[in-house]
């Protein structure tokens, strides 16, 4: 379903412009992926599609690898994993967004999870630091989109005395310092026009210059751009999206609460974890792609539930009992029918609103 959701547009796709943003004029935020491809003198439409499908394939394979023990433990745990990974904000969402940077950020998040599951807690805490910094270099929004999940897992490891608190505090401090350094030193050194012209000489597809304009804009200019983008159509799409996805949000909140209680988390940890998973919504203040931020919040919650289920027998037992008392098939049918989260609206909401407007 996730592969089917990917649509693969290239020309004027927002994310593909990042393949042509690199460090040729000095370090710049969001330039990591472009730097990896900077040695390619020319990138055709087919090559860009191939690159993105390879990123997608790597993310899907790694997701399977990370959660394979849960997928094949028994029927009940398999149903939980399938339910959460097939939901609108999970793999279908990543496939539907298709282009950079979300696919790469999701891939790096999964690499962090693999380390946290398969290495000693202290070694994993150390090893995930460079991965998180790479993710920040890919896009600084990783700090609010997916890093909260890493922090939530580190807190759980500290609470259960598998990891010293100082290690988690140092992890957050280092990543915070890296985030500030990337923002400070990662400003464009040349005009967006220069970056755009260099990009146009390296490909035969349209490049959306808004990517580079945003890079050069001030905080006030970015806020003004977002204010203009939140037009009546966007507000209608947001309202319809929330209505259609409300049962999904309810399901996810219910499973998260059950899992945290089964893991015997104290109330303070449950509150902090919930706030961490809501932190991607702060990005709505800086960008109109509200379902990207909603999707990130749901991904964090979903993967945390799966992480607890994979590492905690009490959580597995609780979720197993839930699957035997619920109509999983009906839930799965609804989640698939709702469609993937996109950038500015869940897919079914976009289709309904388009049909209504066309009428």
ZINOR-V147642 format. One record per run of one state. SS is the DSSP state (h for helix, s for strand, l for the rest). FROM is the first residue (numbers start at 1). TO is the last residue. If there is no record, write none. Layout:
<<SS:FROM:TO> <SS:FROM:TO>>
//
This chain:
<<l:1:1> <h:2:5> <l:6:14> <h:15:20> <l:21:31> <h:32:36> <l:37:42> <s:43:43> <l:44:44> <h:45:66> <l:67:67> <h:68:71> <l:72:74> <h:75:85> <l:86:90> <h:91:97> <l:98:101> <h:102:118> <l:119:120> <h:121:138> <l:139:141> <h:142:145> <l:146:146> <h:147:159> <l:160:164> <h:165:185> <l:186:191> <h:192:200> <l:201:202> <s:203:203> <l:204:209> <h:210:216> <l:217:218> <h:219:229> <l:230:231> <h:232:262> <l:263:266> <h:267:285> <l:286:289> <h:290:311> <l:312:312> <h:313:325> <l:326:327> <h:328:338> <l:339:340> <s:341:341> <l:342:345> <s:346:346> <h:347:358> <l:359:359>>
//
